[in-house]
Amino acid sequence: MLRALLVLPLLLVLAFAGAAQVAAQTAAAQQATSQQVTPAQIEKLKKQIGAINQWLTKAEKDRSQLQQQLTGLERSISDLTREARNLNQQAASQQTQLAELETRQQQLTLILNGQREQLKKLLRQAWMEGDASALKVLLNETDPNNIARTLTYYEYLGNYTVGQVQAFQASLAELNQTRTQMQNTRARLAATEADVEQRQQKLAQTRKQREQTLASLNADIGQRRSERDGLAADQKRLEALLKEVQQAITSIPAPNANQPFAKLRKKMPWPAAGTVVSSFGESYAEGKLRRNGLLMHTDTSAEVRAIHYGRVVFANWLRGFGLLTIIDHGDGYMTLYGHASSLYTTTGDWVDAGEAIAQAGQTGGTDKTALYFEIRHNGKPDNPSRWLAGQPAKPGKS
């Protein structure tokens, strides 16, 4: 099919060139011999042009289907990544719970050992003295007050012994319950880890399928459309989206706990750790376009964080920018975060400065893990270097 895509433009040129040649030859023939082109020749040319137009229409449909498939795969990757992230957090929580149960088991074991030794001493003493010892003491006493005190003492001693036995039984029951909880927690943890492994395998398969689809789509685009035209179209789509967002949202005032966006020049954190590979204002697309933001290369697991408090007004896939998040910060300021592999927020969510909103990725046609970042004020792009503090952290650091 791709070879046919290469040949098709040549066919069009040849077809129209052939038509022009036929017309020129016909004009010469009319002048020389007064002969005219036959209706059959005209009909044949119309059929050839019609067949080419039909082929072009089919090729455009095929390309559109590939783009839809890519969009679905990238959304699936986003969902799977989010599920794996949640399962990992759940597994970590279960590990903590298991560690606490193990600590409690050790404490209960020590308590039981101590209670067991006390009971042994009491039983040994009771066996050595026997009931006769207490009876002998009572019979030898002649003072009623001493007899009463002795009876009270033996009553207290009996109650203490019963209490010790009950405490031992309670500790033993708690230990057995703790062991049961540990077994259940280990079973849940094993199930969670198995689920994580299954999700990761499915994620790897989906990513491989995405790479194959992306390769096919890139090959198609490479033959059918220049990169410059594609980037220009992507930029127009983003501008149109931002215009719609500005018309749809109501500007939000920053709470008292947050400083206004405009007062934080050179103070805001970078949205991700990484390396800037293309800065604001740099030319691209054969020098025909200027970049309205900056492009960073990041680690595959790098998290993208909001640079300021605001409301998410867009969190979806946009051609040319992949999975894209747009945050409205009030007073006409907005920030854009593109090429994510997974989105953590949805439209309408409120986020704080430094909150993780996405994971960097390769959506939107990039061949490396990246983040595209823009700052807009009243719809116009502004240089991020005027707002961000210092330099971004190196990849692998947060």
MIMI-816075 format. One record per residue (C-alpha): residue number from 1; x, y, z. Coordinates in steps of 0.2 Angstrom, whole numbers, always signed. Each point is the difference from the previous one (the first is absolute). Last residue first. Layout:
% residues N
+-----+-------+-------+-------+
!   n !     x !     y !     z !
+-----+-------+-------+-------+
! NUM !     X !     Y !     Z !
...
+-----+-------+-------+-------+
% end
This chain:
% residues 398
+-----+-------+-------+-------+
!   n !     x !     y !     z !
+-----+-------+-------+-------+
! 398 !   +62 !   +73 !  +207 !
! 397 !   +16 !    -8 !    -6 !
! 396 !    +2 !   -14 !   -14 !
! 395 !    +2 !   +13 !   -13 !
! 394 !   +10 !   +16 !    +6 !
! 393 !   -10 !   +13 !    +9 !
! 392 !    -6 !   +14 !   -10 !
! 391 !   +10 !   +17 !    +0 !
! 390 !    -3 !   +15 !   +10 !
! 389 !   -18 !    +5 !    +5 !
! 388 !   -13 !    +0 !   -14 !
! 387 !   -10 !   +16 !    -4 !
! 386 !   +11 !   +10 !   -13 !
! 385 !    +7 !   -17 !    -6 !
! 384 !   -18 !    -5 !    -5 !
! 383 !    +0 !   +13 !   -14 !
! 382 !   -18 !    +6 !    -3 !
! 381 !   -13 !    -6 !   -13 !
! 380 !   -15 !   +11 !    -3 !
! 379 !   -18 !    -6 !    +5 !
! 378 !    -2 !   +13 !   +14 !
! 377 !   +16 !    -6 !    +7 !
! 376 !    +7 !   -17 !    -5 !
! 375 !   +13 !   -11 !    +7 !
! 374 !    +6 !   -15 !   -10 !
! 373 !    +7 !   -17 !    +4 !
! 372 !    +4 !   -15 !   -12 !
! 371 !    +6 !   -15 !   +10 !
! 370 !   +10 !   -14 !    -7 !
! 369 !    +4 !   -19 !    -1 !
! 368 !    +8 !    -2 !   -17 !
! 367 !    -8 !    -4 !   -17 !
! 366 !   -13 !   +13 !    +1 !
! 365 !   -16 !    -3 !   -10 !
! 364 !   -14 !    +8 !   +11 !
! 363 !    +4 !   -12 !   +15 !
! 362 !   +18 !    -3 !    +5 !
! 361 !    -1 !    +1 !   +19 !
! 360 !    +1 !   +10 !   +15 !
! 359 !   -12 !    -5 !   +14 !
! 358 !   -14 !   +12 !    +5 !
! 357 !    -7 !   +12 !   +13 !
! 356 !   +12 !    -2 !   +15 !
! 355 !    -3 !   +14 !   +12 !
! 354 !   +14 !   +13 !    +1 !
! 353 !   -11 !   +15 !    +1 !
! 352 !   -18 !    -6 !    +5 !
! 351 !   -13 !    -7 !   -11 !
! 350 !   -19 !    +2 !    -3 !
! 349 !    -9 !   -13 !   -11 !
! 348 !   -13 !    +7 !   -12 !
! 347 !    +7 !   -10 !   -15 !
! 346 !    +8 !   -16 !    +6 !
! 345 !   +17 !    -4 !    +9 !
! 344 !   +13 !   -13 !    +0 !
! 343 !    +3 !    +0 !   -18 !
! 342 !   +12 !   -14 !    -7 !
! 341 !   +13 !    -1 !   -14 !
! 340 !    +1 !   +19 !    -1 !
! 339 !    +5 !    +9 !   -16 !
! 338 !    -6 !   +17 !    +6 !
! 337 !    -1 !   +11 !   +15 !
! 336 !    -8 !   +18 !    -3 !
! 335 !    -1 !   +14 !   +13 !
! 334 !   -13 !   +14 !    +1 !
! 333 !    +0 !   +18 !    +6 !
! 332 !   -15 !   +12 !    -4 !
! 331 !    -2 !    +6 !   +18 !
! 330 !    -3 !   -18 !    +6 !
! 329 !   +11 !   -15 !    +0 !
! 328 !    -9 !   -10 !   -13 !
! 327 !    +9 !   -17 !    -3 !
! 326 !    +1 !    -9 !   -17 !
! 325 !    +5 !   -18 !    +0 !
! 324 !    +5 !    -9 !   -17 !
! 323 !    +1 !   -19 !    -5 !
! 322 !    +7 !    +1 !   -17 !
! 321 !    +6 !   +18 !    -5 !
! 320 !    +0 !    -2 !   -19 !
! 319 !   -18 !    -6 !    +0 !
! 318 !    -9 !    +4 !   +16 !
! 317 !    -4 !   -14 !   +13 !
! 316 !    -8 !    +5 !   +16 !
! 315 !    +1 !   +11 !   +16 !
! 314 !    -7 !   +17 !    -2 !
! 313 !    -6 !   +13 !   +12 !
! 312 !   +10 !    -6 !   +15 !
! 311 !    -2 !   +13 !   +14 !
! 310 !   +14 !   +10 !    +8 !
! 309 !   +14 !    +1 !   +13 !
! 308 !   +18 !    +2 !    -8 !
! 307 !   +14 !   -10 !    -9 !
! 306 !   -11 !   -16 !    -2 !
! 305 !   +11 !   -15 !    +0 !
! 304 !    +5 !   -13 !   -13 !
! 303 !    +6 !   -16 !    +6 !
! 302 !   +16 !    -8 !    -7 !
! 301 !    -2 !   -19 !    -3 !
! 300 !    +7 !    -1 !   -18 !
! 299 !   +14 !   +13 !    +5 !
! 298 !    -1 !   +17 !    -8 !
! 297 !    +3 !    +9 !   -16 !
! 296 !    -7 !   +18 !    +1 !
! 295 !    -8 !   +11 !   -13 !
! 294 !    -3 !   +19 !    +3 !
! 293 !   -14 !   +11 !    -4 !
! 292 !    -7 !   +10 !   -15 !
! 291 !   +13 !    -7 !   -13 !
! 290 !    +2 !   +10 !   -15 !
! 289 !    -6 !    -7 !   -17 !
! 288 !    +7 !    +1 !   -18 !
! 287 !   +18 !    -4 !    +4 !
! 286 !    +0 !   -17 !    -8 !
! 285 !   -14 !    -6 !   +12 !
! 284 !    +9 !    +8 !   +15 !
! 283 !    +6 !   +17 !    +6 !
! 282 !    +4 !    +4 !   +18 !
! 281 !   -11 !   +12 !    +9 !
! 280 !    -2 !    -9 !   +16 !
! 279 !   +14 !   -13 !    +2 !
! 278 !    +3 !   -17 !    -8 !
! 277 !    +9 !   -14 !    +8 !
! 276 !    -2 !    +4 !   +19 !
! 275 !    +6 !   -14 !   +10 !
! 274 !   -10 !    -9 !   +14 !
! 273 !    -9 !    +1 !   +16 !
! 272 !   -18 !    +6 !    -1 !
! 271 !   -12 !   +15 !    +1 !
! 270 !   +14 !   +12 !    +6 !
! 269 !    -3 !    +9 !   +16 !
! 268 !    -6 !   +18 !    +0 !
! 267 !   +10 !   +14 !    +7 !
! 266 !    +7 !    +9 !   -15 !
! 265 !   -16 !   +10 !    -2 !
! 264 !   -12 !    -4 !   +14 !
! 263 !   -10 !   +16 !    +2 !
! 262 !   -10 !    -2 !   -16 !
! 261 !    -7 !   -17 !    +6 !
! 260 !    -8 !    +7 !   +15 !
! 259 !    +6 !    -6 !   +16 !
! 258 !    -9 !   -15 !    +8 !
! 257 !    -7 !    -1 !   +17 !
! 256 !   -12 !   +14 !    -3 !
! 255 !    -8 !   -10 !   -14 !
! 254 !    +4 !    +4 !   -18 !
! 253 !   -15 !    +8 !   -10 !
! 252 !    -7 !   -11 !   -14 !
! 251 !    -3 !    +6 !   -17 !
! 250 !   -16 !    -7 !    -7 !
! 249 !    +2 !   -14 !   -13 !
! 248 !    -8 !    -2 !   -17 !
! 247 !    +7 !   +14 !   -10 !
! 246 !   +18 !    -3 !    +6 !
! 245 !    -2 !   -18 !    -3 !
! 244 !    -7 !    +3 !   -18 !
! 243 !   +15 !   +11 !    -4 !
! 242 !   +12 !   -12 !    +8 !
! 241 !    -7 !   -14 !   -11 !
! 240 !    +1 !   +11 !   -16 !
! 239 !   +18 !    +4 !    +4 !
! 238 !    +4 !   -18 !    +3 !
! 237 !    -8 !    -5 !   -17 !
! 236 !   +10 !   +13 !    -9 !
! 235 !   +16 !    -6 !    +8 !
! 234 !    -4 !   -18 !    -6 !
! 233 !    -4 !    +7 !   -18 !
! 232 !   +17 !    +8 !    +0 !
! 231 !    +9 !   -15 !    +6 !
! 230 !    -8 !   -11 !   -13 !
! 229 !    +4 !   +12 !   -14 !
! 228 !   +18 !    +1 !    +5 !
! 227 !    +1 !   -19 !    +2 !
! 226 !    -4 !    -2 !   -18 !
! 225 !   -16 !   -11 !    -4 !
! 224 !    -4 !   -16 !    -9 !
! 223 !   +16 !   -10 !    +0 !
! 222 !    +7 !    +5 !   +17 !
! 221 !   -18 !    -1 !    +7 !
! 220 !    -2 !   -18 !    -6 !
! 219 !   +17 !    -5 !    +7 !
! 218 !    -4 !    +9 !   +16 !
! 217 !   -16 !    -9 !    +1 !
! 216 !    +8 !   -17 !    -2 !
! 215 !   +13 !    +4 !   +13 !
! 214 !   -13 !    +6 !   +12 !
! 213 !   -10 !   -16 !    -2 !
! 212 !   +15 !   -10 !    +3 !
! 211 !    +5 !   +10 !   +15 !
! 210 !   -18 !    +0 !    +7 !
! 209 !    -1 !   -19 !    -2 !
! 208 !   +17 !    -1 !   +10 !
! 207 !    -8 !   +12 !   +13 !
! 206 !   -15 !   -11 !    +1 !
! 205 !   +10 !   -16 !    +3 !
! 204 !   +11 !    +9 !   +13 !
! 203 !   -16 !    +6 !    +9 !
! 202 !    -8 !   -17 !    -1 !
! 201 !   +16 !    -7 !    +8 !
! 200 !    +0 !   +14 !   +13 !
! 199 !   -18 !    -3 !    +4 !
! 198 !    +3 !   -18 !    +3 !
! 197 !   +15 !    +3 !   +11 !
! 196 !   -10 !   +13 !   +10 !
! 195 !   -14 !   -13 !    +2 !
! 194 !   +12 !   -13 !    +6 !
! 193 !    +7 !   +12 !   +13 !
! 192 !   -18 !    +4 !    +6 !
! 191 !    -4 !   -18 !    +2 !
! 190 !   +16 !    -3 !    +9 !
! 189 !    -4 !   +15 !   +11 !
! 188 !   -17 !    -6 !    +4 !
! 187 !    +6 !   -17 !    +5 !
! 186 !   +14 !    +7 !   +11 !
! 185 !   -14 !   +11 !    +8 !
! 184 !   -11 !   -15 !    +3 !
! 183 !   +15 !    -9 !    +8 !
! 182 !    +5 !   +15 !   +10 !
! 181 !   -18 !    +2 !    +6 !
! 180 !    -1 !   -18 !    +6 !
! 179 !   +17 !    +2 !    +9 !
! 178 !    -7 !   +15 !    +9 !
! 177 !   -16 !    -9 !    +5 !
! 176 !   +11 !   -14 !    +7 !
! 175 !   +10 !   +13 !   +10 !
! 174 !   -16 !    +9 !    +6 !
! 173 !    -7 !   -17 !    +6 !
! 172 !   +17 !    -4 !    +9 !
! 171 !    +0 !   +18 !    +8 !
! 170 !   -18 !    -2 !    +6 !
! 169 !    +4 !   -18 !    +7 !
! 168 !   +15 !    +7 !    +9 !
! 167 !   -10 !   +15 !    +7 !
! 166 !   -13 !   -13 !    +6 !
! 165 !   +13 !   -11 !    +9 !
! 164 !    +8 !   +16 !    +8 !
! 163 !   -17 !    +6 !    +6 !
! 162 !    -5 !   -17 !    +8 !
! 161 !   +17 !    +0 !    +9 !
! 160 !    -3 !   +18 !    +6 !
! 159 !   -18 !    -5 !    +6 !
! 158 !    +7 !   -15 !   +10 !
! 157 !   +14 !   +11 !    +8 !
! 156 !   -13 !   +13 !    +4 !
! 155 !   -11 !   -13 !    +9 !
! 154 !   +15 !    -8 !    +8 !
! 153 !    +4 !   +18 !    +8 !
! 152 !   -18 !    +3 !    +5 !
! 151 !    -1 !   -17 !    +9 !
! 150 !   +17 !    +4 !    +9 !
! 149 !    -7 !   +17 !    +5 !
! 148 !   -16 !    -7 !    +7 !
! 147 !   +10 !   -13 !   +10 !
! 146 !   +12 !   +13 !    +7 !
! 145 !   -15 !   +10 !    +6 !
! 144 !    -8 !   -15 !    +8 !
! 143 !   +16 !    -3 !   +10 !
! 142 !    +2 !   -19 !    +4 !
! 141 !    +9 !    -5 !   -16 !
! 140 !    +7 !   -17 !    -1 !
! 139 !   -15 !    -7 !    -9 !
! 138 !    +1 !   +14 !   -14 !
! 137 !   +19 !    -4 !    -3 !
! 136 !    -4 !   -18 !    -1 !
! 135 !   -14 !    +2 !   -12 !
! 134 !   +12 !   +11 !   -12 !
! 133 !   +13 !   -13 !    +1 !
! 132 !   -12 !   -15 !    -2 !
! 131 !    -6 !    +7 !   -17 !
! 130 !   +17 !    -4 !    -8 !
! 129 !   +17 !    +9 !    +4 !
! 128 !   +11 !    -8 !   -13 !
! 127 !   -14 !    -1 !   -13 !
! 126 !    -5 !   +18 !    +3 !
! 125 !   +18 !    +6 !    -2 !
! 124 !    +3 !    -9 !   -16 !
! 123 !   -17 !    +6 !    -7 !
! 122 !    +4 !   +18 !    +4 !
! 121 !   +18 !    -2 !    -7 !
! 120 !    -6 !    -8 !   -16 !
! 119 !   -13 !   +14 !    -2 !
! 118 !   +13 !   +13 !    +1 !
! 117 !   +11 !    -9 !   -13 !
! 116 !   -15 !    -1 !   -12 !
! 115 !    -4 !   +18 !    +2 !
! 114 !   +18 !    +5 !    -4 !
! 113 !    +0 !   -11 !   -16 !
! 112 !   -17 !    +6 !    -5 !
! 111 !    +5 !   +18 !    +1 !
! 110 !   +16 !    -4 !   -10 !
! 109 !   -11 !    -9 !   -13 !
! 108 !   -12 !   +14 !    +0 !
! 107 !   +14 !   +13 !    -5 !
! 106 !    +6 !   -11 !   -14 !
! 105 !   -17 !    -2 !    -7 !
! 104 !    -3 !   +19 !    +1 !
! 103 !   +16 !    +2 !   -10 !
! 102 !    -5 !   -12 !   -13 !
! 101 !   -17 !    +8 !    -1 !
! 100 !    +8 !   +17 !    -3 !
!  99 !   +11 !    -7 !   -14 !
!  98 !   -16 !    -8 !    -8 !
!  97 !    -9 !   +17 !    +1 !
!  96 !   +15 !    +9 !    -8 !
!  95 !    +1 !   -14 !   -14 !
!  94 !   -19 !    +2 !    -3 !
!  93 !    +3 !   +19 !    -2 !
!  92 !   +14 !    -3 !   -12 !
!  91 !   -11 !   -12 !   -10 !
!  90 !   -14 !   +12 !    -1 !
!  89 !   +12 !   +14 !    -7 !
!  88 !    +6 !   -13 !   -13 !
!  87 !   -18 !    -4 !    -4 !
!  86 !    -4 !   +19 !    -3 !
!  85 !   +15 !    +2 !   -11 !
!  84 !    -4 !   -15 !   -10 !
!  83 !   -18 !    +6 !    -2 !
!  82 !    +7 !   +17 !    -6 !
!  81 !   +12 !    -7 !   -12 !
!  80 !   -14 !   -12 !    -7 !
!  79 !   -12 !   +15 !    -2 !
!  78 !   +13 !   +11 !    -9 !
!  77 !    +6 !   -15 !   -11 !
!  76 !   -19 !    -2 !    -5 !
!  75 !    -1 !   +18 !    -5 !
!  74 !   +16 !    -2 !   -11 !
!  73 !    -8 !   -15 !    -8 !
!  72 !   -16 !    +9 !    -4 !
!  71 !    +8 !   +15 !    -8 !
!  70 !   +12 !   -12 !   -10 !
!  69 !   -15 !    -9 !    -7 !
!  68 !    -9 !   +16 !    -4 !
!  67 !   +16 !    +6 !    -9 !
!  66 !    +1 !   -17 !   -10 !
!  65 !   -19 !    +2 !    -5 !
!  64 !    +3 !   +17 !    -6 !
!  63 !   +15 !    -6 !   -11 !
!  62 !   -11 !   -13 !    -8 !
!  61 !   -14 !   +12 !    -3 !
!  60 !   +13 !   +12 !    -9 !
!  59 !    +6 !   -14 !   -11 !
!  58 !   -18 !    -5 !    -4 !
!  57 !    -3 !   +18 !    -6 !
!  56 !   +16 !    +0 !   -10 !
!  55 !    -5 !   -16 !    -9 !
!  54 !   -17 !    +7 !    -4 !
!  53 !    +8 !   +16 !    -8 !
!  52 !   +12 !   -11 !   -10 !
!  51 !   -14 !   -10 !    -7 !
!  50 !   -10 !   +16 !    -4 !
!  49 !   +15 !    +7 !    -9 !
!  48 !    +2 !   -16 !   -11 !
!  47 !   -18 !    -1 !    -4 !
!  46 !    +0 !   +19 !    -5 !
!  45 !   +15 !    -4 !   -12 !
!  44 !   -10 !   -15 !    -8 !
!  43 !   -15 !   +11 !    -2 !
!  42 !   +10 !   +13 !    -9 !
!  41 !    +8 !   -12 !   -12 !
!  40 !   -17 !    -8 !    -4 !
!  39 !    -7 !   +17 !    -4 !
!  38 !   +13 !    +2 !   -14 !
!  37 !   +12 !   +14 !    +0 !
!  36 !    -2 !   +10 !   -16 !
!  35 !    +7 !    +0 !   -17 !
!  34 !    +3 !   +17 !   -10 !
!  33 !   +15 !    -8 !    -9 !
!  32 !   +14 !   +12 !    +5 !
!  31 !    -8 !   +12 !   +12 !
!  30 !   -11 !   -12 !    +8 !
!  29 !   +15 !   -13 !    +1 !
!  28 !   +10 !   +13 !    +9 !
!  27 !   -14 !    +4 !   +12 !
!  26 !    -2 !   -19 !    +3 !
!  25 !   +18 !    -2 !    +3 !
!  24 !    +0 !   +13 !   +13 !
!  23 !   -16 !    -7 !    +8 !
!  22 !    +8 !   -17 !    +0 !
!  21 !   +15 !    +7 !    +8 !
!  20 !   -10 !    +9 !   +13 !
!  19 !   -10 !   -16 !    +4 !
!  18 !   +16 !   -10 !    +1 !
!  17 !    +8 !   +13 !   +12 !
!  16 !   -16 !    -1 !   +10 !
!  15 !    +1 !   -19 !    +1 !
!  14 !   +19 !    +0 !    +2 !
!  13 !    -1 !   +12 !   +14 !
!  12 !   -14 !   -10 !    +8 !
!  11 !   +10 !   -16 !    -2 !
!  10 !   +15 !    +7 !    +7 !
!   9 !   -10 !    +5 !   +16 !
!   8 !    -6 !   -18 !    +1 !
!   7 !   +17 !    -8 !    -1 !
!   6 !    +5 !    +4 !   +17 !
!   5 !   -17 !    -5 !    +8 !
!   4 !    +1 !   -16 !   -11 !
!   3 !   +16 !    -4 !    +9 !
!   2 !    -8 !    +3 !   +16 !
!   1 !   -14 !   -12 !    -4 !
+-----+-------+-------+-------+
% end
